[in-house]
Amino acid sequence: MTERGRPRAFDRAEALRRAMEVFWEHGYEGTSVTDLTTTMGISSPSLYAAFECKEALFREAIELYGTLQGGVTARALREEPTARASIEAMLRDNAAAYTTEDTPHGCMVVLAGTTYTTKSETVRDFLGECRSGTQADIRARIRRGVDDGELPEGVEPAAVAEFYAAVLYGMSVRARDGASRAELAKVVDGAMAAWAPLTGT
């Protein structure tokens, strides 16, 4: 019995990785379907057959990014022994990730949706939810520091998380502007100098 249908003539995982890099570099609005098909090495019909539409492809690309560079923050918040160590590792590890030479600089989740039209508001909202999720994770780590007795009861986890999320996302923009790893390291130094007054420790 012969198999029905023709097998895909491309590696879907590799095509997705290439799409991720294009979106990461140029953003959602700055990336056309032609840009995608050219980089992915497939035709428009193949793209739609495999990924449904541009937005669905973008969401998959964000998910892939999260398992690669995006996992840096989750690891730091999960594995470091103290809240302070978690925040510092998050910032320093991302400073390194943001300036890696063989990938676009900065964070895809921060930079890929900075411009939008009425047709891409769902993408803007989706990325905003992703960033809010990261901030919630930072807040939860600060709260755990309070519960563990590392931080005093008077600490406001939401305020501390707001500050360090702003530093994290600001470093992403600076990296895209060309800031070096050494320059971002100085930003981290300043941010960690604020730890004691922010947390009352």
C-alpha positions as CSV (number, residue, x, y, z in Angstrom):
1,M,0.0,0.0,0.0
2,T,1.4,3.3,-1.0
3,E,1.6,6.2,1.5
4,R,-0.8,9.0,0.9
5,G,0.4,12.6,0.6
6,R,3.9,13.8,-0.1
7,P,6.4,14.1,2.7
8,R,7.6,17.6,3.6
9,A,10.7,18.5,1.6
10,F,12.2,20.4,4.5
11,D,13.3,20.0,8.1
12,R,10.5,21.7,10.1
13,A,12.7,22.2,13.2
14,E,15.5,23.8,11.2
15,A,13.0,26.0,9.4
16,L,11.5,27.1,12.7
17,R,15.0,27.9,14.1
18,R,15.7,30.1,11.0
19,A,12.3,31.8,11.4
20,M,13.1,32.5,15.0
21,E,16.3,34.3,14.1
22,V,14.6,36.5,11.5
23,F,11.9,37.5,13.9
24,W,14.5,38.1,16.6
25,E,16.6,40.3,14.4
26,H,13.8,42.3,12.6
27,G,10.8,42.0,14.8
28,Y,7.3,40.8,13.9
29,E,6.3,43.8,11.9
30,G,9.7,44.1,10.2
31,T,9.6,40.5,9.0
32,S,7.6,39.8,5.8
33,V,6.4,36.4,4.7
34,T,8.9,36.7,1.8
35,D,11.7,37.2,4.4
36,L,10.6,34.1,6.2
37,T,10.3,31.8,3.1
38,T,13.6,33.0,1.8
39,T,15.4,32.4,5.1
40,M,13.6,29.1,5.8
41,G,14.2,27.9,2.2
42,I,10.5,27.0,1.6
43,S,7.6,28.2,-0.5
44,S,4.7,30.2,0.9
45,P,2.3,27.3,0.5
46,S,4.7,25.1,2.5
47,L,4.9,27.7,5.3
48,Y,1.2,27.9,5.6
49,A,0.8,24.2,5.5
50,A,3.4,23.6,8.2
51,F,2.7,26.6,10.5
52,E,-0.8,27.9,9.5
53,C,0.0,31.6,9.4
54,K,2.7,34.2,10.2
55,E,1.4,34.8,13.7
56,A,1.2,31.1,14.6
57,L,4.8,30.7,13.3
58,F,5.9,33.7,15.4
59,R,4.4,32.2,18.6
60,E,6.2,28.9,17.9
61,A,9.4,30.8,17.4
62,I,8.9,32.5,20.8
63,E,8.3,29.2,22.4
64,L,11.6,27.9,20.8
65,Y,13.4,31.0,22.0
66,G,12.1,30.3,25.5
67,T,13.7,26.9,25.5
68,L,17.0,28.3,24.3
69,Q,18.2,31.8,25.4
70,G,14.9,32.5,27.2
71,G,15.7,29.7,29.7
72,V,18.5,31.8,31.3
73,T,16.1,33.7,33.6
74,A,14.1,30.6,34.7
75,R,17.3,28.7,35.5
76,A,18.7,31.6,37.7
77,L,15.4,32.0,39.6
78,R,15.0,28.3,40.1
79,E,18.5,27.1,40.9
80,E,20.4,29.8,42.8
81,P,20.3,29.4,46.6
82,T,19.2,32.9,47.6
83,A,16.9,35.6,46.2
84,R,19.9,38.0,45.8
85,A,22.0,35.3,44.1
86,S,19.0,34.6,41.8
87,I,18.6,38.2,40.7
88,E,22.3,38.7,40.2
89,A,22.7,35.5,38.2
90,M,19.6,36.4,36.1
91,L,21.1,39.8,35.2
92,R,24.7,38.6,34.6
93,D,23.7,35.5,32.6
94,N,21.3,37.6,30.4
95,A,24.0,40.2,29.9
96,A,26.1,37.4,28.4
97,A,23.3,36.0,26.4
98,Y,22.3,39.4,25.0
99,T,25.7,40.0,23.6
100,T,26.6,36.6,22.2
101,E,28.2,37.1,18.8
102,D,26.5,34.5,16.8
103,T,22.9,35.5,17.6
104,P,20.9,38.8,17.3
105,H,21.7,41.0,20.3
106,G,19.1,41.6,23.0
107,C,16.0,39.6,24.1
108,M,13.5,38.5,21.4
109,V,10.5,38.8,23.8
110,V,11.5,42.4,24.5
111,L,12.4,43.6,21.1
112,A,10.3,41.6,18.6
113,G,7.1,43.6,19.2
114,T,8.1,47.1,19.9
115,T,6.3,48.3,16.8
116,Y,2.8,47.1,15.8
117,T,-0.3,47.9,13.8
118,T,-3.9,47.2,14.5
119,K,-3.4,43.9,12.7
120,S,-0.7,42.8,15.1
121,E,-2.1,44.0,18.4
122,T,-2.5,40.4,19.4
123,V,1.2,39.9,19.0
124,R,1.9,43.0,21.2
125,D,-0.4,41.6,23.8
126,F,1.1,38.2,23.7
127,L,4.6,39.5,24.2
128,G,3.4,41.8,27.0
129,E,1.9,38.7,28.7
130,C,5.3,36.9,28.3
131,R,7.1,39.8,30.0
132,S,4.5,40.0,32.7
133,G,5.0,36.3,33.4
134,T,8.8,36.9,33.8
135,Q,8.1,39.7,36.2
136,A,5.7,37.5,38.2
137,D,8.5,34.9,38.4
138,I,10.9,37.5,39.8
139,R,8.3,38.6,42.3
140,A,7.7,35.1,43.4
141,R,11.4,34.6,44.0
142,I,11.6,37.7,46.1
143,R,8.5,36.5,48.1
144,R,10.3,33.2,48.6
145,G,13.3,35.1,50.0
146,V,10.9,36.7,52.5
147,D,9.4,33.3,53.4
148,D,12.9,31.8,53.9
149,G,13.9,34.6,56.2
150,E,16.6,35.9,53.9
151,L,14.6,39.2,53.4
152,P,12.6,41.2,56.0
153,E,8.9,41.1,56.2
154,G,8.6,44.7,55.2
155,V,10.0,44.1,51.7
156,E,7.6,44.8,48.8
157,P,8.2,42.0,46.3
158,A,6.2,43.7,43.6
159,A,8.4,46.9,43.8
160,V,11.6,45.0,43.8
161,A,10.5,42.9,40.9
162,E,9.4,46.0,39.0
163,F,12.9,47.5,39.4
164,Y,14.9,44.4,38.3
165,A,12.5,43.6,35.4
166,A,13.1,47.2,34.2
167,V,16.9,46.7,34.5
168,L,16.6,43.4,32.6
169,Y,14.6,44.7,29.8
170,G,16.6,47.9,29.6
171,M,19.8,45.9,29.2
172,S,18.1,44.1,26.2
173,V,17.6,47.5,24.5
174,R,21.2,48.6,25.3
175,A,22.5,45.3,23.9
176,R,20.6,45.9,20.6
177,D,22.1,49.4,20.5
178,G,25.6,47.9,20.7
179,A,26.5,47.9,24.3
180,S,29.2,45.4,25.1
181,R,29.1,42.6,27.8
182,A,31.5,44.7,29.9
183,E,29.2,47.7,29.7
184,L,26.2,45.6,30.7
185,A,28.2,44.2,33.5
186,K,28.6,47.7,34.9
187,V,24.8,48.1,34.7
188,V,24.5,44.9,36.8
189,D,27.0,46.2,39.3
190,G,24.8,49.3,39.8
191,A,21.6,47.3,40.0
192,M,23.0,45.0,42.6
193,A,24.3,48.0,44.6
194,A,20.6,49.0,44.9
195,W,19.7,45.6,46.5
196,A,20.3,46.6,50.1
197,P,18.2,49.8,50.0
198,L,15.5,48.2,48.0
199,T,15.2,45.2,50.3
200,G,16.2,46.7,53.6
201,T,19.0,44.3,54.2
